[in-house]
Amino acid sequence: MEKENNKEPVVQNEGFEQLSVEDQQALLEKYDIESNTRNISSMFKYVIYAGLLIFSLFQLYTAIFGLFPAQIQRTIHLGFGLTFIFLLFPARRKSRKDIIPYYDYILAIIAILVGSYWTINYERLVQSLGRLEQTDFIVGLLAILLVLEAARRAVGLPITIIASLFLLYAYFGPYMPNFMAHRGQSIESIVNLMFYSTDGILGTPISVSATFIFVFLLFGAFLVKTGVGQYFNDLAVSLAGKLTGGPAKVAIFSSALQGTISGSSVANVVTSGSYTIPMMKKLGYKKEFAGAVEASASTGGQLMPPIMGAAAFLMVEFIGRGVTYWDIAKAAAIPALLYFTGIWIMTHFEAKRLGLRGLTDEELPNRKEVFKKIYLLLPIVLIIVLMLVGVPVMHAALYGVLACILVGMFNKDTRLGPLDILDALVDGARTALGVVAATACAGIIVGVVVKTGLGLSLANSLVKLAGGSILLTLIFVMIASLILGMGAPTTANYVITSTIAAPAIIALLAPNTPQELVPVVILLSAHFFVFYFGIIADITPPVALAAFAASGISGGDPIKTGVNSAKLAIAAFIIPYMIVFSPALLMIDVTILQIVWVVFTAIMGMIAIGAGVIGYWYRKLYWIERIIAIVAGLAMVYPESISDISGLVVFGIMVAIQIMTKNKGGGVAQVKA
């Protein structure tokens, strides 16, 4: 019953060899653990299909008619997720994918019992006031173990190790170093916290998964069924293909669009990179650079509103204080724009340095045919408009799903039949499995932090280590976020970094201030800072999964691809500091004039930095010119009037010198396209 979406793309570009579906799947299984699932060939696959369909229907029912009590809603969601993780994700990567071993059937049955336990015993558990019977304790302990194992299979070992260490920390608190010590928790109190309160596994992360995230994943699944993923590629080629170094700019444009529906950097790389990387290589880009362009752009897709890899919904809940989803999406807009502008600028200078051409008319798709299908973007536009006018997020996503079905009817190639709709519901539920595991496991971390006060302890320690210096504290938090974000999917990534690292920035900028009194702009700055660095761990060696996946397509060296990715994404290493020092980027309590000035100087700064890093502007730059360009760029990026003006003056002088001397030395390193 699970069939491929066989809708033809708008056009096939014969000049570029696109990675086959089989090769794409192999790459996903290698670098994206959420794609490493079984392919059951027996009749049991229909049982799994029906179960995933029921999972989606349950979520749709509660989205339309209202949620059950928190513990029931979340444990049913958890039970569905755990059950199908054990049925679909093998215990080891190299295990057979065509059968389900007996022990996974046993784990799935236990997961069903755990997931239904709150529903069956709701009244008694609510009235027990935390007093656990022996059966309650056993079920709670099983829930913790199942979540850890499910996260290991569906998300990866890093988050499982972190969560396990936090559980050990909760128990061995009295034996910790002074600044981390606490009175310790008994095993019974840990189980109580994790499964019988709304501060652990059943806490905020899985609450968001069971409501907002799931419905948006369904929306993404319906978008994919209408063929919008391939359409993003075709639209990007039509708009950017003829520009200088066109294929690289196509990759940037396409990945930014893919980021609106994708919750994974690696999946984004494989989806759009299988098309754009061969195109870049054919026109003259080196393997490592071609892979780096796609990896950095695809990773940036997780920073792209309105979805932001589903982290936007978590951010609303974690920050609270009346912050709405629209506030988060609006605050993310300018930083995302600057990120993609930085990559665009650097690929442009690289193309100029190498003398690379854009695509010819013969290599471009039929623009008329492409723009005839612009209606495929209407569901995304509808969701943004609905949230802008105040429609609740879940309802906006539901309307988006309906819009996908209606819009698909405009053309027979995109029309969704009954089986397509069922497949989309199943695909959405399947995509949600990794998120369920990630958010449940992240809940363990959050629960321990809340119970022990570890977040505040670590925050104060980081600030003390930095001697109260804002810059040093931010550097330490950056390093911590990069390490914590390695190998973690977007949702878990944000939960971990915001729980462990963000409090240090808040403690520094609002010392001795209760959480409920900390200005919203400081909370947003801190959360965006750690979110950005957690995400770009995907392209920062040594564990740069998005870059490694891109190298698998390009055939380049993985580490070199990762280094090039980090270089291209230099904006991502600068923007978080800009956000902290200049909250105007978040468009909170600022005038239009202030926003325009900050964006203008930031873009000029990125041009200068890009030229300095690549070594080319209007002509080849000498080393001293490269250093001056980077310093001038940083001056313009730093949000302070004197530095902005100084940087702009140097910028103007350098442009004038470049124009006057572009035909006198330096030259262009030409290559044959």
C-alpha positions in Angstrom: 0.0 0.0 0.0 3.0 2.3 0.5 3.7 3.4 -3.0 6.2 6.0 -4.3 5.0 9.4 -5.4 5.3 8.9 -9.2 4.3 12.4 -10.2 6.6 13.7 -12.9 8.6 16.8 -12.2 7.9 19.9 -14.3 10.9 19.2 -16.5 13.8 16.8 -16.8 17.1 18.6 -17.3 18.9 16.1 -19.5 22.3 17.8 -19.1 22.8 16.9 -15.5 22.7 13.4 -14.0 20.5 13.4 -10.9 21.2 10.9 -8.1 18.8 7.9 -8.3 16.1 7.3 -5.7 18.0 4.2 -4.5 21.3 6.2 -4.0 19.4 8.9 -2.2 17.9 6.4 0.2 21.3 4.8 0.8 22.8 8.2 1.7 19.9 9.0 4.0 20.3 5.7 5.8 24.0 6.3 6.2 23.9 9.9 7.5 20.3 10.4 8.7 19.5 7.9 11.3 15.8 8.7 11.1 15.8 7.3 7.6 17.4 4.0 8.6 14.2 2.0 8.8 13.1 -1.5 8.0 11.4 -2.3 4.7 9.0 -5.1 5.7 8.0 -7.3 2.8 5.6 -9.7 4.7 1.9 -9.1 5.2 2.7 -7.4 8.5 3.6 -4.3 6.5 -0.1 -3.7 6.1 -0.6 -3.9 9.9 2.1 -1.2 10.3 0.6 0.9 7.6 -2.8 0.7 9.3 -1.3 1.5 12.7 0.5 4.6 11.4 -2.7 5.7 9.7 -4.6 5.4 13.1 -1.8 7.4 14.7 -2.4 10.2 12.2 -6.2 10.0 12.6 -5.9 10.2 16.4 -3.8 13.3 16.1 -6.2 14.9 13.6 -9.1 14.1 15.8 -7.6 15.8 18.8 -6.5 18.7 16.7 -10.0 19.3 15.4 -12.2 18.4 18.4 -9.9 19.2 21.3 -7.1 17.6 23.3 -7.5 15.0 26.0 -6.0 15.7 29.5 -2.3 16.3 29.2 -1.1 13.0 30.6 -3.4 11.0 28.4 -2.7 13.0 25.2 1.0 12.7 25.7 1.2 9.1 26.7 -0.9 7.9 23.8 1.3 10.0 21.5 4.4 8.5 23.2 2.9 4.9 23.0 2.3 5.2 19.3 5.8 6.6 18.7 7.6 4.0 20.8 5.6 1.1 19.3 6.4 1.9 15.7 10.0 2.8 16.4 10.6 -0.7 17.7 8.8 -2.2 14.7 10.5 -0.1 12.1 13.9 0.8 13.4 16.4 -2.0 13.8 18.5 -2.4 16.9 21.7 -2.1 14.8 22.3 -0.3 11.6 23.5 -3.5 9.9 20.6 -5.7 11.0 18.4 -7.2 8.4 15.7 -4.8 7.2 13.2 -7.2 5.9 12.1 -8.9 9.1 11.2 -7.9 12.7 13.0 -10.0 15.4 10.9 -11.5 18.2 12.4 -9.1 20.8 11.2 -6.1 19.0 7.6 -7.5 19.0 8.0 -7.8 22.7 9.3 -4.2 23.1 6.4 -3.0 20.9 3.8 -4.8 23.1 5.4 -3.3 26.3 5.3 0.2 24.6 1.6 -0.3 23.9 1.1 -1.1 27.6 3.2 1.9 28.8 1.4 4.2 26.3 -2.1 3.1 27.6 -1.2 3.1 31.3 -2.2 6.7 32.0 -5.4 6.3 30.1 -6.5 3.2 32.0 -5.4 4.5 35.5 -6.0 8.3 35.0 -8.3 8.9 38.0 -6.2 6.9 40.4 -2.9 8.4 39.3 -4.2 11.9 39.5 -5.5 11.4 43.0 -2.4 9.5 44.2 -0.5 12.8 44.6 2.8 11.2 43.6 2.6 8.1 45.8 3.5 5.2 43.5 2.4 1.6 43.8 4.9 -1.1 42.8 3.2 -1.6 39.4 3.4 2.2 38.8 7.1 2.2 39.6 7.8 -0.8 37.2 5.8 0.9 34.4 7.5 4.2 34.9 11.0 2.5 34.9 10.1 0.7 31.7 9.0 4.0 30.2 12.4 5.5 30.9 14.3 2.5 29.4 12.0 2.3 26.4 12.5 6.1 25.6 16.3 5.8 25.9 16.4 2.8 23.6 13.9 4.3 21.1 16.0 7.5 21.0 19.2 5.5 20.4 17.5 3.8 17.4 15.6 6.7 15.9 17.7 9.7 16.9 21.2 8.6 17.6 23.6 7.7 20.4 24.6 11.3 21.4 21.2 12.3 22.9 20.8 8.9 24.6 24.2 9.3 26.3 23.4 12.9 27.4 20.0 11.8 28.8 21.6 8.8 30.6 24.3 11.1 32.1 21.6 13.4 33.4 19.7 10.6 35.0 23.0 9.5 36.8 23.5 13.1 37.8 20.1 13.2 39.4 20.9 10.2 41.5 24.5 10.9 42.3 24.0 14.6 43.1 25.7 14.6 46.5 28.9 13.2 45.0 29.3 15.9 42.3 31.8 18.8 42.4 30.7 21.7 44.7 29.2 23.9 41.9 27.1 21.0 40.6 26.2 19.2 43.8 22.7 18.8 45.0 21.0 16.6 47.5 20.3 13.7 45.1 17.1 11.9 44.1 16.1 8.4 44.8 15.3 6.0 42.0 11.6 6.2 42.9 11.5 10.0 42.9 13.3 10.0 39.5 10.7 7.6 38.1 7.9 9.7 39.6 9.4 12.9 38.0 10.0 11.3 34.6 6.6 9.5 34.0 4.1 10.7 36.6 4.7 14.4 36.3 4.6 16.9 33.4 8.2 17.9 34.0 10.0 14.9 32.6 9.2 12.6 29.6 5.6 13.9 29.5 6.9 17.5 29.7 6.9 20.5 27.3 8.9 18.9 24.5 6.6 16.0 23.9 3.6 18.2 24.5 4.6 20.3 21.5 5.3 17.1 19.5 1.8 15.8 20.3 0.1 19.0 19.2 1.8 21.6 16.9 4.7 19.6 15.4 2.7 16.5 14.4 0.1 18.6 12.4 2.9 20.5 10.7 4.6 17.3 9.8 1.3 16.1 8.2 1.2 19.4 6.3 4.8 18.8 5.0 3.8 15.2 4.0 0.9 16.5 1.9 3.1 19.2 0.3 5.5 16.5 -0.7 2.7 14.4 -2.2 1.7 17.3 -4.4 5.2 17.4 -5.9 6.3 20.6 -4.2 9.8 19.3 -3.4 10.7 18.9 -7.1 8.9 22.1 -7.9 11.2 24.0 -5.5 14.2 22.7 -7.6 12.5 23.7 -10.9 11.5 27.2 -9.5 15.0 27.8 -8.2 16.6 26.8 -11.5 14.2 29.1 -13.4 14.9 32.1 -11.2 18.6 31.7 -10.5 20.0 29.4 -13.1 21.3 32.0 -15.5 23.1 34.1 -12.9 26.9 33.9 -12.5 27.7 30.5 -10.9 24.0 29.8 -11.4 24.0 26.2 -10.1 25.3 27.2 -6.7 22.7 29.9 -6.4 20.1 27.4 -7.4 21.2 25.2 -4.5 20.9 28.1 -2.1 17.5 29.1 -3.3 16.2 25.5 -3.4 17.5 24.6 0.0 15.9 27.7 1.5 12.6 26.7 0.1 13.0 23.0 1.1 13.7 24.2 4.6 10.1 25.4 4.9 8.9 21.8 4.8 12.0 19.8 6.0 12.9 19.1 9.5 16.3 17.6 8.8 19.5 19.1 7.4 20.6 15.8 6.0 17.3 15.1 4.3 17.4 18.6 2.8 20.9 17.9 1.5 19.9 14.6 -0.1 16.6 15.9 -1.5 17.9 19.0 -3.3 21.6 18.1 -3.4 21.1 15.0 -5.5 20.0 17.5 -8.2 22.1 20.6 -7.6 25.5 19.1 -6.7 26.0 17.2 -10.1 24.9 20.5 -11.8 27.6 22.4 -9.9 30.3 19.9 -10.6 29.5 19.8 -14.4 29.9 23.6 -14.6 33.2 23.7 -12.9 32.9 23.8 -9.1 35.3 21.6 -7.2 33.7 18.6 -5.5 34.3 19.8 -2.0 33.0 23.3 -2.8 29.9 22.0 -4.5 29.1 19.8 -1.5 29.8 22.6 0.9 27.4 25.0 -0.9 24.6 22.4 -0.6 25.4 21.4 3.0 25.6 25.0 4.3 22.4 26.0 2.4 20.5 22.9 3.5 21.5 23.4 7.1 20.3 27.0 6.9 16.9 25.6 5.9 16.5 24.7 9.6 16.8 28.4 10.5 14.2 29.4 7.9 10.8 30.5 9.1 8.0 29.6 9.2 8.9 26.0 10.4 12.5 26.3 11.5 12.8 22.5 11.7 9.9 22.5 14.1 12.0 24.3 16.7 9.8 27.4 16.4 6.9 25.6 18.3 9.2 24.5 21.0 10.7 28.0 21.4 7.2 29.4 22.0 6.6 27.0 24.9 10.1 27.4 26.4 10.2 31.2 26.3 6.5 31.6 27.3 5.8 35.2 28.6 3.0 35.6 26.0 5.4 35.2 23.1 3.5 33.9 20.1 4.5 31.7 17.2 4.3 34.7 14.9 6.7 36.6 17.2 9.3 33.7 16.7 8.8 33.5 13.0 9.1 37.3 12.6 12.2 37.4 14.8 13.9 34.7 12.7 13.3 36.4 9.4 16.2 38.9 9.3 18.8 36.5 10.7 17.8 33.8 8.1 17.9 36.4 5.4 21.5 37.4 6.4 22.5 33.8 6.6 21.5 33.0 3.1 22.8 36.4 1.9 26.2 35.5 3.3 26.3 32.1 1.4 25.0 33.7 -1.8 27.7 36.4 -1.7 30.5 33.9 -1.1 29.4 31.6 -3.9 29.1 34.6 -6.2 32.7 35.6 -5.5 33.9 32.1 -5.9 32.1 31.8 -9.3 33.7 35.2 -10.4 37.1 34.0 -9.2 36.9 30.8 -11.2 35.1 32.5 -14.2 32.1 30.1 -14.0 29.1 30.6 -16.2 25.4 30.3 -15.5 23.1 27.8 -17.2 22.2 28.3 -20.8 18.7 28.6 -22.1 18.9 25.0 -23.3 19.8 23.8 -19.8 17.0 25.7 -18.1 13.6 24.2 -17.6 10.6 25.6 -19.6 9.9 28.7 -17.5 6.3 28.9 -18.8 5.6 25.4 -17.5 7.3 26.1 -14.2 5.4 29.3 -13.5 2.1 27.6 -14.5 2.5 25.6 -11.3 3.2 28.5 -8.9 -0.1 27.6 -7.3 1.7 24.8 -5.5 3.1 27.4 -3.1 -0.3 28.6 -2.1 -0.6 26.3 1.0 2.6 27.8 2.4 1.4 31.3 1.7 -2.0 30.5 3.3 -0.4 29.2 6.5 1.7 32.3 6.9 -1.2 34.6 6.3 -3.5 32.7 8.7 -0.9 32.9 11.5 -0.3 36.6 10.7 -4.0 37.4 11.3 -4.1 35.4 14.5 -5.5 32.0 13.6 -4.3 29.3 16.1 -1.2 27.4 14.9 -2.9 24.0 14.8 -5.9 25.3 12.9 -3.6 27.0 10.4 -1.8 23.7 9.8 -5.1 21.9 9.3 -6.2 24.5 6.8 -2.8 24.1 5.1 -3.5 20.3 4.8 -6.9 21.0 3.2 -5.3 23.6 0.9 -2.8 21.0 -0.3 -5.6 18.7 -1.3 -7.6 21.5 -3.0 -4.5 23.0 -4.8 -3.5 19.6 -6.0 -6.8 19.4 -8.0 -5.7 22.2 -10.2 -3.6 19.8 -12.4 -3.9 16.1 -13.0 -0.1 15.7 -12.3 -0.6 17.0 -8.8 -4.1 15.8 -8.0 -4.2 13.6 -4.8 -6.4 10.5 -5.0 -7.8 8.7 -1.9 -4.7 6.5 -1.8 -2.4 9.5 -2.0 -4.2 11.1 0.9 -3.8 7.9 3.0 -0.2 7.6 2.0 0.4 11.2 3.1 -1.2 10.5 6.5 1.1 7.5 6.9 4.2 9.4 5.8 3.4 12.2 8.3 3.1 9.7 11.1 6.3 7.9 10.0 8.2 11.2 9.9 7.0 12.0 13.4 8.6 8.9 15.0 12.0 10.5 15.3 10.5 13.6 16.8 8.6 11.6 19.4 11.8 9.8 20.5 13.8 13.1 20.4 11.3 15.1 22.4 10.6 12.3 25.0 14.4 11.9 25.5 14.9 15.6 25.7 12.2 15.7 28.4 14.4 13.6 30.6 17.1 16.2 30.3 14.7 19.1 31.0 13.2 17.3 34.0 16.6 16.8 35.6 17.6 20.4 35.0 14.3 21.7 36.5 14.5 19.3 39.5 18.2 19.9 40.4 18.7 23.5 39.2 21.6 22.4 37.1 20.9 25.0 34.4 21.4 27.8 36.8 24.5 26.2 38.3 26.1 25.8 34.9 25.1 29.3 33.8 26.7 30.9 36.9 29.9 28.7 36.4 30.2 29.8 32.8 29.8 33.5 33.6 32.3 33.1 36.5 34.8 31.3 34.2 34.5 34.2 31.7 35.1 36.7 34.5 31.8 38.4 33.7 32.9 39.2 30.2 30.0 39.2 27.7 32.2 38.2 24.7 34.0 35.4 26.6 30.7 34.1 28.0 29.2 34.0 24.5 32.3 32.2 23.1 32.0 29.5 25.9 28.3 29.2 25.2 29.0 28.9 21.4 31.5 26.0 22.0 29.0 24.3 24.4 26.2 24.6 21.8 28.3 23.3 19.0 29.3 20.2 21.1 25.8 19.6 22.4 24.3 20.0 18.9 26.6 17.4 17.2 24.5 14.6 15.7 21.2 15.7 17.2 18.1 16.4 15.1 16.7 20.0 15.2 14.1 19.5 17.9 16.3 17.7 20.4 19.2 20.0 19.4 17.2 23.1 20.5 15.8 21.5 23.7 19.3 20.5 24.8 21.1 23.8 24.0 18.2 26.0 25.3 18.1 24.0 28.6 21.8 23.8 29.3 23.5 26.7 27.5 21.0 29.5 27.1 20.7 30.2 30.9 24.3 31.4 30.9 23.5 34.3 28.5 20.3 35.1 30.5 22.3 35.1 33.7 24.8 37.5 32.2 22.4 39.9 30.6 19.8 39.9 33.4 21.7 39.0 36.6 19.7 38.1 39.7 16.5 38.5 37.8 13.6 36.0 38.1 12.7 34.2 34.9 9.3 35.8 34.8 10.8 39.3 34.9 13.6 38.9 32.3 12.9 41.1 29.3 11.5 39.1 26.4 14.2 40.5 24.0 16.9 39.0 26.2 15.2 35.6 26.3 14.8 35.6 22.5 18.4 36.7 22.0 19.7 33.9 24.3 17.5 31.2 22.7 18.4 32.2 19.1 22.1 32.3 20.0 22.2 28.7 21.2 19.7 27.6 18.5 22.0 28.9 15.7 25.1 27.3 17.0 23.4 24.0 17.8 22.1 23.8 14.2 25.4 24.7 12.5 27.0 21.8 14.3 25.7 19.9 11.3 28.4 21.5 9.1 31.1 22.0 11.7 33.8 19.3 11.7 34.5 16.7 13.1 30.8 15.6 13.3 29.3 17.4 10.3 26.6 15.1 9.2 25.1 17.4 6.5 28.6 18.0 5.0 29.3 14.3 5.1 26.0 13.5 3.3 26.9 16.2 0.7 30.3 14.6 0.2 28.6 11.3 -0.5 26.9 12.9 -3.4 29.8 15.0 -4.7 32.5 12.4 -4.2 34.6 14.9 -2.3 36.6 14.5 0.9 34.1 14.7 3.9 36.4 16.8 6.1 37.3 19.2 3.4 33.7 19.5 2.5 32.9 20.2 6.2 35.7 22.9 6.4 34.4 24.6 3.2 30.8 24.4 4.6 31.8 26.2 7.8 33.7 28.8 5.7 30.6 29.4 3.5 28.4 29.6 6.6 30.6 32.2 8.2 27.5 34.3 8.6 26.1 31.7 11.0 29.1 32.3 13.3 28.5 36.0 13.3 24.7 36.5 13.3 24.2 35.1 16.8 26.6 37.6 18.2 24.8 40.3 16.3 21.5 39.2 17.7 22.8 39.5 21.3 24.6 42.9 20.7 21.8 44.3 18.4 18.4 42.9 19.2 17.0 45.1 16.4 17.6 42.1 14.2 14.8 40.4 16.0 12.4 43.3 15.1 11.4 43.9 18.7 10.7 47.4 20.0 12.6 49.0 17.1 11.7 51.5 14.4 11.7 50.6 10.7 14.6 53.0 10.2 16.7 51.1 12.8 15.9 47.8 11.1 16.8 49.1 7.7 20.2 50.5 9.0 21.2 47.4 10.8 20.3 45.1 7.8 22.0 47.5 5.4 25.3 47.6 7.3 25.1 43.8 8.0 24.8 43.0 4.3 27.6 45.4 3.4 29.7 43.7 6.1 28.9 40.3 4.7 30.0 41.4 1.3 33.3 42.6 2.6 33.8 39.5 4.8 32.8 37.2 1.8 35.3 38.9 -0.5 38.1 38.6 2.2 37.4 34.9 2.8 37.1 33.9 -0.9 40.0 36.2 -1.9 38.2 37.9 -4.8 36.1 41.0 -5.3 36.3 42.9 -8.6 39.6 41.2 -9.0 41.9 38.9 -7.0 42.7 40.2 -3.6 46.1 40.2 -2.0 46.5 39.0 1.5 46.6 42.5 3.0 43.5 43.4 1.1 41.7 40.3 2.4 42.6 41.1 6.0 41.4 44.7 5.6 38.2 43.5 3.9 37.4 41.1 6.8 38.2 43.7 9.4 36.0 46.3 7.6 33.2 43.7 7.3 33.3 42.9 11.0 33.2 46.6 11.9 30.0 47.0 9.8 28.5 43.9 11.3 29.2 45.1 14.9 26.1 47.1 15.8 27.6 50.4 16.8 27.5 53.7 14.9 31.2 54.6 14.9 32.2 51.1 13.8 29.5 51.0 11.1 30.6 54.4 9.7 34.3 53.4 9.9 33.6 50.2 8.1 31.5 51.8 5.4 34.3 54.3 4.7 36.9 51.6 4.4 34.4 49.6 2.3 33.9 52.5 -0.1 37.6 53.1 -0.4 38.2 49.4 -1.2 35.5 49.3 -3.8 36.9 52.4 -5.5 40.4 50.9 -5.5 39.1 47.6 -6.9 37.2 49.3 -9.7 40.2 51.4 -10.7 42.6 48.5 -10.6 40.5 45.6 -11.7 42.3 45.4 -15.1 45.7 46.0 -13.6 47.0 42.8 -12.1 45.3 40.4 -9.8 43.4 38.9 -12.6 40.9 36.0 -12.6 41.8 32.4 -12.3 39.9 31.1 -15.2 38.8 27.5 -15.6 36.9 25.8 -18.3 33.3 25.3 -17.5 
